[in-house]
Amino acid sequence: MKQIVFLTGAGMSAESGIKTFRDSDGLWENYDVQKVASIDGWYADPRLVQEFYNARRAQLATVEPNEGHKIIASLEKDFNVSVVTQNIDNLHERAGSSHIIHLHGELTKACNEDKTQVIEIGYRAINHGEKAADGSRLRPFIVWFGEMVPMIEKAAKAVASADVVVIVGTSMQVYPAAGLVSYARPSVPIFLIDPNDVYVTSKVTHIKEKASRGMAILKEKYLD
C-alpha cells in the first residue's frame, strides 16, 4: 500500500473559519506574534499569552473540519496516510485521520513549564496563574518561536518513507518545517495545493486551489 504524507499548514483550516497569521485580515493584524507566540512573550506577559490561546481554543470549539480534512481522512481506506501539520487545531483528528504529527503542539492540551507533564483540557480556558501538577505554571502545549521542535525528526522520517508528498495550505517558508520536503526521495512526486502564486520547481505539481477543491482534484486526477 502506498505511503502518502501530507504537510499541512494554516490554509488547510482556513476554510473552516480559522484565521491565519499571514492573511491581510489575519491574526498578525491584531497581535504582535513575538508577544503571543514566542517563549520570550510568555515570560514577559503570561496573562496576554493565556488570553490569546484561550480565545483560539474557544473559537476552535465552534468550527468543523472542512471537505479537505475529510478527503485526507478518507484516503486511509486505500493508502497508508500520515499527516504532518503545522496547525495546532484538532480538525484532522475530528475528520477521522488517525496518524497525525503535530509539529507546533496542540491547542486542546496544556503542560507544565518544561513540557514533561501534558494533559488534555479540551476547549476550556487556562486560568491565569493556574498550576500544573508539579507546581509550575500551566501553559498551552504549543511550540513557540525560540523553542525546540521535538517532533521534527519523526516528521522527517515520515517524509523520507513517502511514495507521494502533498503540501496543503502552507508556503513551507518557516523553518524547520520548510526543510521537510527535502527529505523526500528524488523519484517521489510532490504536489502543492495552494490558491496563491508560489514559486515551485519543475518537480512540484501546483494545484492552484483552496484546500477542499484542491484535495478533490488530487484524489480524482492523481491518486490511484
N, C-alpha and C positions, 0 to 999 in steps of 0.2 A: 504494500500500500504506500502510495506516495506521501512524502512528508512536506506539508505546506507550512511555512512560517509567515505569520503576519506581523508587521511592525506598525503599530497604530499610534496616532497622536491626536491632538485636540480636534482636528477636523472630523475624526471618526464619531465624536459625540456631539458635534455642533448641531447636527440635525435633530438631536434630542432636546435641544434648548440650552445646552451648557455653553456658556460663552468661552471663547478662547482668549488668551492674553494678547495675541498679536492682531486680532481684527481691529478695525478702526473704532468699533464701539465695544471693544473687549475690556478685559479686566485691567489692563495696563492704563486705560484711560482714567480709571478711578483709584488705582493703587500704585504705589512705588513698589516694584517687585522685590527690591532689596529689603524693604521693610516687612513684607509679609511672606516671602519665600526664600529667605536665607537664614542660616544659623545665627548670623550676627543680628538680624532683625529680631529673632526670637529672644536673644539675650537682652537686646535693647528695650523691647516693648512686648513682653509675652501676652499682655492683655489684648493688644491690637491683633496679634497673630491668631490668638484663640478666637477672637470675634470673626476674623476673616474666614477661618476654616469652619467655624460653627455655621456661618451663613452658607458656605459651599455645601455643607452636609445637609442643611435644611432644604436647599434647592434640589439636591440630588434625590431627596425623598419624593419630589413632585414630578420627576421626569421618567420616561420609559425608554428602553432600548429601541433604536430605530431599525429599519429594514436591513441596513448594512451590518449591524451587530448580529441580526438573526440569520442572515445568509452565511456569515462566517461560522456561526454555531452549526448550521445545517450541513456544512461541508464535512463534519465529523463522521457522517454516515459513509462517506466514500474515501476519505483521506485521513491520515494522521495530521491533526491540526494543532499547532502551537501559536499562541498569541503573545507577542512581546509588546507591552503597551507602556507608553509614557503617561497615560492617563491615570488619575487617582480615583476615578469613579468605579462603580461596580457593574456597569452596563453590559460588559462582555459576559460576566457571570450570570446576570439576570436573563440574558438572551439564551443561555444554555451552553456556552463554551466551557470546557472542562479543564483545559490546560493553559493557564494564563500566568505569565511572568510580569509582575508589576515592577517596573524599573524605579518609579518615583514614589512608591508607597501606596497606601490605601486609605481613603478618606473615612471609611467606616471602622477604622481601627485606631487605637491610641496606644501609647507606650510610655515607659519611664524615660528619664533623660538619656540614658546610654543605650536605649533600644533593646535591652535584654529581656524585658517583660512586655509582651504585646497582648492586648485584649480587644475583643470585639465590642464596639459601642453602638453599632447601628447608625441611626441618624440623629442621635441625641447630641446636645451641646456638651462640651467640656467646660466646666465652670472655672473661672479664674482662680488660681491657687489650689485647684483640685490635685490631690496627691496620688501617686502610684503606690503599689504595694510596698515598695522599698523606701517610701518616704520622699522620693524626689518628685518634682513637678510632673504631672501627667501632661503629655503633649501629643499633638497629632502624629500619627505614624506616617510621616512624609519625609522623603529625601529632599532636603533643601539645598540651594546653592551653598557651596562651602562644605558639604558633607560627602562622604564616600557613597558610591552606588553599589551596594553589595550584590545585587542580582545581575550585574553586567556580565560576569563570567558565564553564568548559566545561560544568559541570553545569547552570548557569542557562540556557545556550544550548540544551541538550537539552530542558529543560522548556518553554522558550518555543516550541519547534517541535513539541511533542507534540500529538497528537489525543486521547490519553487519558493521564491520570496516575493511577498506582496507588501508594499508600503502604502498605508492608507491614512490620509489626513495629517501628514507631517512632512515638513520640508527636510527633516533629518539634518538640521544645521546646528543642533545643540549637542555638544559632546558631554559624556562619552557615547551617548546613544547614536550619534551621527556616524560613528565608526563601525557600527554593527554590520552594515551591508557589505563591508569589505571582507567579512568572514565567509561570505557565500563562495562556493566553488565556482571556478571560471565558466563552467558549462551550464550553470543554473540560470534559468530565465528569471528576470526581475521585472515586476510590474509596479508602477506608481499610479495610485488613484488620488488625484488632486485636481480641483477645478481651476487652479491658478497656473500661470505660466511659470514653470520650474525648469531650470537647466538640468537636462539629463544626458547621459552618454547614449551612444547608439545601442548599447546593450539593454537599456531600460525601455520598456514599453509603457508610454504615458497614456493612461486613460483619463482624459480631461473632464472629469465629472465629480460631483459630490459623492460621499461615501456610499449611499444607498444605491444610486443609479450605477455608479462605477462597479460596485460589487456584483450587481445583476449582470452587467456586461462581461465582467471577468468570468463569472460562472457559466454564462451561456456560450461565450466565444472561445475561451482559452483553457478551460479546465476539463480534462477528460480522464 
